[in-house]
Amino acid sequence: MTNTFHSHWRDVPEGTWHWPNFSPAEIACRGTGKLLINEPALDKLQALRDRLGKPLIVRSAYRSPEHNRAVGGATRSKHLDGAAFDIAMANHDPVVFEAAAREVGFLGLGFYPRSGFIHVDLGPARQWGERFPVRATAFTEETPPAREVLAHSRTMRGGGAAGAATLGAAGVEVAQSVLAETQSAILPLVPYLDTLRWVFIAVALGGIAVTIYARLDDWRRGRR
């Protein structure tokens, strides 16, 4: 077993870290910053990450003896050897994770559903704790959510109507002012222009209402 100890993870020489999806800080002791690099364990951790194809959130990896005592860890914990990892299940299906962990060579598994993580280590084959409840909906591939085509979006249509109507109302007001001041010959049209301006305002308010309704409806249907 190839182990390398550093008094702090910042002391790891540049170019000697070989696990692209993890950093020395993630693997170091949370309480002291000390780091024991267990290469076989980290190779399996990277293999697990590659197999699952999504990030592993490492809650705990190497623990220094003093930190292990402080957190109440077992006196012979594999964390002391840098050969154990506690991985959060926030972004994983525990069933899929367990199968993948066994396939890459992690034989020790501890289940902590209340704390939301699974412990994996290179110790002898064993397991403890209650398994996570089966999720009603398993995790699927992480794909961007579907979006409405802008040309067909109710929000865009409502917003467009509100904008056009607002501009129309402003234009009518300007026209009304110009006609009232410079075109005395057609002053009888001014009252009708005032009515038209209020029509445009009503359309603008309707467009705003449609926009608000469409956004609320999209949120309710899961669109963002």
C-alpha positions in Angstrom: 0.0 0.0 0.0 1.4 3.4 -1.0 0.8 6.0 1.6 2.2 9.6 1.8 1.6 11.8 4.8 1.6 15.6 4.7 1.2 17.8 7.8 -1.2 20.0 5.8 -2.9 19.4 2.4 -1.4 22.7 1.1 2.0 20.9 1.3 1.2 18.4 -1.5 3.7 19.1 -4.3 2.3 20.4 -7.5 2.0 17.7 -10.1 1.9 14.8 -7.7 -1.9 14.7 -7.3 -3.4 12.2 -9.7 -7.1 12.2 -9.1 -8.7 14.8 -11.3 -12.2 14.9 -9.7 -11.0 15.5 -6.2 -8.7 17.9 -4.5 -6.3 17.5 -1.5 -8.5 19.7 0.6 -11.5 17.4 0.0 -9.5 14.3 1.2 -7.7 16.0 4.1 -8.7 15.8 7.7 -11.6 18.2 8.4 -10.3 19.0 11.8 -6.6 19.5 11.3 -5.9 19.8 7.6 -3.5 16.9 7.8 -3.5 14.6 4.8 -2.6 10.9 4.4 -2.7 10.0 0.7 -3.7 6.4 0.3 -3.2 5.8 -3.4 -5.2 2.5 -3.8 -8.2 4.0 -2.0 -8.1 7.2 -4.0 -7.8 5.1 -7.2 -11.0 3.3 -6.3 -12.7 6.6 -5.4 -11.8 8.0 -8.8 -13.0 4.8 -10.4 -16.3 5.1 -8.6 -16.7 8.7 -9.7 -16.0 7.7 -13.3 -18.5 4.8 -13.2 -21.3 7.0 -11.8 -20.6 9.9 -14.1 -21.5 12.6 -11.6 -19.8 14.4 -8.7 -19.2 12.7 -5.4 -19.7 15.0 -2.4 -17.1 13.8 0.2 -18.3 14.4 3.7 -15.3 12.8 5.4 -12.1 11.1 4.2 -8.8 10.9 6.1 -9.1 11.7 9.8 -6.1 12.4 12.0 -6.1 10.4 15.3 -7.0 13.5 17.3 -9.9 14.5 15.1 -11.1 10.9 15.0 -11.3 10.9 18.8 -13.0 14.3 18.8 -15.8 13.1 16.5 -16.2 9.7 18.3 -14.9 7.6 15.5 -14.0 3.9 16.0 -10.5 3.3 17.4 -9.6 1.2 14.3 -11.5 3.3 11.8 -10.4 3.0 8.2 -10.6 6.8 8.0 -7.3 6.7 10.0 -5.7 4.9 7.1 -7.1 7.2 4.5 -9.0 4.1 3.2 -12.6 5.3 3.9 -14.9 7.9 2.5 -18.3 9.2 3.6 -20.2 10.2 0.5 -23.4 12.3 0.5 -26.4 10.9 -1.3 -27.9 14.2 -2.1 -27.2 13.7 -5.8 -27.2 9.9 -6.0 -29.6 7.0 -5.9 -28.3 4.9 -2.9 -29.1 1.6 -4.7 -27.1 2.6 -7.8 -24.3 4.0 -5.6 -24.0 0.8 -3.5 -23.8 -1.4 -6.6 -21.1 0.8 -8.2 -19.1 1.0 -5.0 -19.0 -2.8 -4.7 -18.1 -3.1 -8.4 -15.0 -0.9 -8.0 -13.8 -2.8 -4.9 -15.2 -1.0 -1.8 -16.2 -4.0 0.4 -17.0 -2.1 3.6 -20.3 -0.2 3.5 -22.1 1.7 6.2 -25.5 3.2 5.7 -26.6 6.4 7.4 -29.9 7.5 5.9 -30.6 10.0 8.7 -27.4 11.8 8.1 -27.7 11.4 4.3 -24.4 9.5 3.5 -22.9 6.1 2.8 -19.6 5.1 4.2 -17.3 3.1 1.8 -13.9 1.6 2.7 -11.3 -0.9 1.7 -11.7 -3.1 4.8 -13.0 -6.7 4.8 -16.4 -7.3 3.3 -19.1 -6.2 5.8 -21.9 -3.7 6.1 -23.9 -2.0 8.8 -26.8 0.4 9.3 -30.3 0.5 7.7 -30.4 1.0 3.9 -31.9 4.2 2.5 -35.7 4.1 1.8 -36.4 3.3 -1.9 -37.1 6.6 -3.7 -40.3 6.9 -5.6 -38.5 8.5 -8.5 -35.0 7.4 -9.3 -32.4 9.9 -10.5 -32.3 10.4 -14.2 -29.7 11.9 -16.5 -29.0 15.5 -15.8 -30.4 17.3 -18.8 -31.4 20.9 -19.2 -35.1 21.5 -18.5 -37.4 21.9 -21.5 -38.0 25.4 -22.6 -40.8 26.9 -24.5 -40.1 28.2 -28.0 -40.0 31.9 -27.6 -42.3 32.5 -30.5 -45.0 30.3 -28.8 -44.4 31.5 -25.2 -47.5 32.9 -23.6 -45.3 35.0 -21.4 -43.6 36.6 -24.5 -47.0 37.1 -26.2 -48.4 38.8 -23.1 -45.3 40.9 -22.6 -45.3 41.9 -26.3 -49.0 42.9 -26.1 -48.4 45.0 -23.0 -45.3 46.7 -24.6 -47.0 47.4 -27.9 -50.1 48.8 -26.2 -48.0 51.0 -23.9 -46.2 52.4 -26.8 -49.5 52.9 -28.7 -51.0 54.8 -25.7 -47.9 57.0 -25.5 -48.1 57.6 -29.3 -51.7 58.6 -29.1 -51.0 61.0 -26.3 -48.3 62.7 -28.3 -50.5 62.8 -31.4 -53.3 64.3 -29.3 -51.0 67.0 -28.0 -49.7 67.9 -31.4 -53.1 68.0 -33.0 -54.5 70.1 -30.2 -51.8 72.6 -30.5 -51.2 72.8 -34.3 -54.1 71.4 -36.1 -57.1 73.5 -35.0 -59.0 72.4 -38.1 -59.4 68.9 -36.8 -59.9 69.6 -33.1 -63.2 67.6 -33.2 -61.0 64.4 -33.5 -59.2 65.0 -30.2 -62.0 63.4 -28.0 -61.8 60.3 -30.1 -58.1 60.2 -29.7 -58.5 60.3 -26.0 -60.8 57.4 -26.1 -58.3 55.5 -28.3 -55.6 56.2 -25.8 -57.7 54.6 -23.0 -58.3 51.6 -25.3 -54.5 51.1 -25.6 -54.1 51.4 -21.9 -56.7 48.7 -21.3 -54.9 46.4 -23.8 -51.6 47.1 -22.0 -53.1 46.1 -18.6 -54.6 43.0 -20.2 -51.2 42.0 -21.6 -49.6 42.5 -18.2 -52.3 40.3 -16.6 -51.6 37.6 -19.3 -47.9 37.7 -18.5 -48.4 37.3 -14.8 -50.8 34.4 -15.3 -48.5 32.7 -17.7 -45.5 32.9 -15.4 -47.5 31.6 -12.4 -48.9 28.8 -14.6 -45.3 27.9 -15.8 -44.0 27.7 -12.3 -46.9 25.5 -11.3 -46.2 23.1 -14.2 -42.5 23.0 -13.3 -41.2 25.3 -16.0 -38.5 27.9 -15.1 
